[in-house]
Amino acid sequence: MDKSKKVKLSQLNPYIETQSLAAIAGKTGNLYESLYIISRRANQIGKELKEELHSKLKDFESNDSLEEINENREQIEISRFYERLPHATLIATNEFMDGNVYYRENFEGNEAK
């Protein structure tokens, strides 16, 4: 994840806010379809954040006792940054409502509208 996206995510409100169901449903025409898209995007974001966090924490696996104190501080700072980020579901909902999520309709077995 690039630095500008991290700054944008850190500025996002980490608290849950009530969303209008009509506004969510209005994006696709179906509330359940919109929620499905948001949930899939939230899973993608969660996996990306988890992989990124693990790759950063992998650098701290060496157990040198002299450097351990300084590394612990850095490790704590990295962990705190990721803890302060809003939950992946909130990020995905915000992206969906802003129109930043690409999705396509799959009409297998259904007639096209």
N, C-alpha and C positions, 0 to 999 in steps of 0.2 A: 504494500500500500504506500502510495507516495505521500510526501510530507504535507502537501496542500489538502489532501483528502483527510489526513489525520487532524489537521487544524480545524477543518470544517466539522468533523465528527466531534471533536472536543468542545465545540461551541454549541452543539445540539443540546436541547434540553433533555437531561437524563430522566426526567420524571414523566410518568404516564399522564397523558392528557386525553380527555374524552374526544372521540372523533365522531363526526356525523356519518351515520350509516348510509345516508343518501349520497353523500359526497364520495364515499368509498365505492358504493355500487355504481355510481355514475360514470366511473372511469371505464368499466367494462360492460355495464348494463346488467350485471348479476353480482350480488353481494358475495356469494360463495366463491365465484370465480376470482373475484378481486382478493378475497382472503387467501385463496389457494396460491395466487401469484405472490402475495406478500409473504406467505409462509415459506415458499420455495426460495425466495430471495433472502429471507432471514437465515435459512439454513446455509446458503452460500456464504453470506457475510460471516456467520459464526464459524464456519470451517476456515475461511481466510484468516480471521483474527486468531483463531487457535493455532493454526500453522505458523503464523508470523510470531506469535508469542513463544511458541516452543523453539523456533529457530533462534530467537534472541536469547532465550534462557539456556540453550544448548552450549553457548559460549562459556557459561559459568560452571560447567560440569567438573572442571579440574579442581582438585581439593588441596591446593597449596595453602598451608596454614598462615603464612605471612600475608598473602594477598587476599585471604578470605574475607577480612573485615571490609576492605574497600570494595570488593566484588559484591558483598552482601548489600552494601548501600546502593550500588548501581542496579543490582537485581531487584531490590525493593522499589526503586524509582520506576523501573520498567513495569513491574507488576502493578504498582499503583496507577500508572497511566492507563493500563488496560482495564483496571477495575473501575476507573472513573468514566470510561466510555459508556454511552448509553447501550442498552441491550440491543442485540441484533434485530429483534422484532421492531423496536422503535426506529432504528435506522432504516429498515426495509419499508416501514409504513411511510416514513418521511420521503424516501426516494420515490415510492409509488405515487404519493399525493402530489409530488412536484413534477411527475411525468418523466423521471429519470430511469425508469425500469423498462427494458424492452421485453415484450411478450408477444406471442402470436397465438392465434386460435387454431386448435386442432379439431377438424370436423370429421374424424374417422368414425364411420358408422352413423353419422348424422347428416342430414341434408344441410347444405350451406344456406345461410340466411341471406 
